[in-house]
Amino acid sequence: MWLLIFLVWVVIWVGGSYWYLFGKPSPFSLESVRPPGPREFDQKKRDKVIKQGFNLDKVPQNLDVIVIGSGIGGLTAGATLAKAGKRVLVLEQHDQAGGCCHTYVEKGFEFDVGLHYIGQVHENSLLRIAFDQISEGQLEFQELNQHFDTIQIGLGDEKREYTIFSGKTEMEAHLLKQFPDDTEAIKTFFKIMKVSAKKTHYLATLKLIPQWVSLFLLKSGIGNLVTPVFRLSGTCATDYVNTLTSNKDLHVIFSYLFYGVPPKDSSVLINALLIHHYKRGAYYPKGGASEIAFHIIRTIQKYGGNCLVRAPVTQILVNEKGAAYGVKVRKGQEEVEVHAPVVVSNCGIFNTLQKLLPPEIKVKPDIQERLNMMRHGRGSFLVFSGFDGTQEELGLESTNFWSFKNNDMDKSMEDFFALSKEEAPDNIPMMFITMPSAKDPEAKIRHPGKSCMTILTMVKYEWFEEWKDTTVRKRGDEYYNYKMRFAKNLFDWACTLFPKIRDKLVFQDVATPLTNIHYLGAQRGAMYSAEHNLDRFHAEAVARNRCNTPVKNLYISGQDVFSCGIAGALHGGLLCASAVLDHIVYIDLLLLKKKLKRRKAKEMAQLAKKKLQFQPRQSAPEPGCHRHWEWCWWAEGHAPVVVLNCGIFTTLQKLLPSEIKVKPGYDVFSCGIAGTLHGASAVLDQIVYIDLMHIKKESQRDGSAG
């Protein structure tokens, strides 16, 4: 009896699990992906998509989902839900959609704001498949130079320069050449990179399965028996690399992709993942970063949704049962309500839970507990410079430059953020330089004869906080002079790398944390949203920090869900869509990846088959052809004899032309089948066994072993 009950329970559990994983229709399909269309250069037509202003008559009827914020996390969630049959409305407070994927044009120069380069978009990668699905195949990426990053450490005569190459084997090999005395350290770190990349899905799984199951697996130690990734995610980067090498320059290399958190406060897994992200190549979207928002929004519109800008959300509506049911949007001097049964917030966890929830909801203990899991990230400071001249004339390139004044990142960052407001501009410890006009092959078409550069560093919000109540472009001379102190020092530093740019500078704009708040809605000007510190990536914290919130029907998307950057925010969107649909969309993407790999293998086989096609030719016997055969077979001019070791059925049924397969006796032909070593006799038209027996006889005569 008990056995029967147990078997019934197993059947129900297996059936339920199968239905949960595979029983729901997939939002993705190969059929929805079409070849990229011609690039849309007409700005008016583009503006109708990415700059469509909010109006109630543009709001689709019978909404299913409202998404707050049009960054890549919100757009990914919106497009995935739209393709799953949901009617989606994306609301953006800025006058242009895209978040950190938007670009802006000023004085004939086009600048990217947050997307500087991206990795893992090679053919049939999971990220590329995701991009293809949410844009329906319309996004194209330009691969950058194999030498995609240069790292400079030190100043003046003490400056050391290291280069980072992409490539499955080249990245490691090139680094080994530059650090010949640290071979074991580099090889060990690359093993960590490989483990991190292959096993990161376990971290995502913690967010997708029931929380109590995740915590049980972690607290019981079962998770650590399955994979080392849970220990790695909570391992301090500085502590780990100290066990590998004492070479401080190599320490910088292992953590150079700086996101506002010094190595001593960051996870070695995240730092390893960021470097691995570019192992298969660094890329840039053709047509500029704004292409991403442009095409994803068109996908949302195709399925009955819309994206509206100049639509600042002032409050998330919550009913008496504690469930979200819509938002309030400021329209001029008044507020209008837009209702939907699901609300997705892509504007950051602090904006969502501290600012947008009603006062009586935001003070609840479970809301405060969720907020206490996170810390505010560092603010970003950017200098946008435009030059009169081509990249060739100015010596600009697609390679990015990371410059550090010394090789002790922990101390230099700690010292910098401890400085007073007046000391900070003259003591900047690092900067990142990117040249978008040199990365996009179409920039020369859109903006001929012009080049641009973006310089980025991290700063404290508190240094600019006194001007928080002023309005953009009207913050006063004191603010302008202060931010230009930072800008001048950064630009002077950049001129030491590119001396030709100084005399060709014709435009310069500067973005501080206050600028990022205004245009991006970034809390305290943090472009990477909440801080990506070590505490956040302990496995239990990962399991608790999920898309669901204490408010029913309210979900979080973007960088605060998984990790930073464009790819991290996109995965945040996919995780959010999975939570809303109660369906793991990653399984659908993996099934598509498997289909695409099979399709690719089939295409390669067909290509190989064409190369091996035999061309019949009737002629007199030639050297190398059997003298008794009427037909002599040639492999497209490459060799008079072809030996095939792919099996007799494959050879005779698949590879021969159809008109030959039906000939009587076609199983005897001049190729010879090398199923074993013995096939050589047929090819040589000589019985080689006689030669072998002769050798054996001679060996025995000499007293040798047979």
Secondary structure by P-SEA (a helix, b strand, c coil): caaaaaaaaaaaaaaaaaaaacccccccccccccccccccccaaaaaaacccccccccccccccbbbccccaaaaaaaaaaaaaccbbbbbbcccccccccbbbbcccbbbbcccccccccccccaaaaaaaaaacccbbbbbcccccbbbbccccccbbbbbbbbcccaaaaaaaaaccccaaaaaaaaaaaaaaaacaaaaaaaacccaaaaaaaaaacccccccaaaaaaaccaaaaaaaccccaaaaaaacccccccccccccaaaaaaaaaccccbbbbcccccaaaaaaaaaaaaaacccccccccccbbbbcccccccbbbbbcccbbbbbbccbbbbcccccccccccccccccccaaaaaaaaabbbbbbbbbbbbbbcccccccccccbbbbbbcccaaaaaaaaaaaccccccccccccbbbbbccccccccccccccccbbbbbbbbbccccccccccccccccaaaaaaaaaaaaaaaaaaaaacccccccccbbbbbcaaaaaaccccccccccccccccccccaaaaaacccccccccbbbbccccccccaaaaaaaaaaaaaaaacccaaaaaaaaaaaaaaaaaaaaaaaaaaaabbbbbbccccccccccccbbbbccccccbbbbcccccccccccccccccccccccccccccccccccccccccccaaaaaaaaaaaaaaacccc
